Amino acid sequence: MTKTTVQRLVSVLLLMTSVPALGASKDEEAIKARVADFIATFNRGDAKTLSTFWVEDGTLVNPVGMSGKGPAEIEKVLASDIGGILKGTTMEMSVVAFRAVGKDAAFIELEHKVTGAKSPDGHALPPITFHVPCLMLKQGKVWKIADSRPYAYLTPPPSGLAKK
């Protein structure tokens, strides 16, 4: 390597370490922080506070098809989930996709892992992973959920039965 090439390489490395990381925007970071708050609230089993994460006319349709519009109905869906199949579980969530939609909206995809679930007969179930697409709206400085549709992928058919 020539002296000039080494100097350029050192300059690039110095620039990379002195400039904030590119990639995640302030909005994406704010949404990730909001998701962390949601997780903590869910793990406390607080359906009433969870419902405040939605906008006033927000909607939720859970994986079994129960739906709610607005905080009161969303609270009922969440309370049913927390008191039913998700009773005694803990969850983790991570933002796996973020797409800004204009200035005050974003579409996100969450990976939602639930551990500690039990079958109706009381047997422990393996961890369940849900995928959660959400439309998020920024109200003031707070990101809220406008629409959310958690779902789980179906088990693919045996390879011999798959359509070609």
RALIN-V180437 format. One record per helix or strand of 3 or more residues. SS is the DSSP state (H for helix, E for strand). FROM is the first residue (numbers start at 1). TO is the last residue. If there is no record, write none. Layout:
ss->{SS,SS}
from->{FROM,FROM}
to->{TO,TO}
This chain:
ss->{H,H,H,E,E,H,E,E,E,E}
from->{3,26,47,54,67,70,90,105,128,142}
to->{18,44,51,61,69,83,100,115,139,151}
